[in-house]
Amino acid sequence: MTSSEKLLVKSTNIWKAIYIVRDGRSTVVSYFHFLKEFEPEWEYSIEDIVVGDCEFGSWTDHFKAWAPKQRSNTLLLRYEDMVCNPSSVIKTISEFLGI
């Protein structure tokens, strides 16, 4: 299946969503190493990943499509905060979900 055949569906705004964002630079490097290890037949360069010439497009396009800062019922979390201060993030998530 090619990326043009995949259908990724975003949930409607009536359901709560948690969007986790990671620094784009770290994301690109991490995804590059993931592809090298798990999909070695795909020959993407760092540049390909930055501009979105890869399986799932660019980090920027994904973030813009979700628009988590403007989307109702969406909690925007930073990956770096989850790593550095998990207890605070868990509290934020539980408050958002009402549990």
Residue pairs with C-beta under 8 A, 6 or more apart in sequence:
3 55
3 56
3 57
8 56
10 65
10 66
11 17
13 71
13 72
13 73
13 74
14 73
15 73
16 73
16 74
16 75
16 96
16 97
17 68
17 71
17 73
17 74
17 75
18 74
18 75
18 77
18 93
18 96
19 66
19 68
19 71
19 74
19 75
19 76
19 77
20 77
20 78
20 79
20 82
21 63
21 68
21 76
21 77
21 78
21 79
22 30
22 78
22 79
22 80
23 79
23 80
24 59
24 60
26 79
27 59
28 46
28 49
28 50
28 59
29 46
31 49
31 54
32 44
32 46
32 49
35 42
35 44
35 49
35 54
35 55
39 55
42 54
42 55
44 53
44 54
48 54
49 58
50 58
51 58
52 58
52 59
52 60
52 61
56 62
66 74
68 74
68 76
69 76
75 92
75 93
75 96
77 89
77 92
77 93
81 88
81 89
82 89
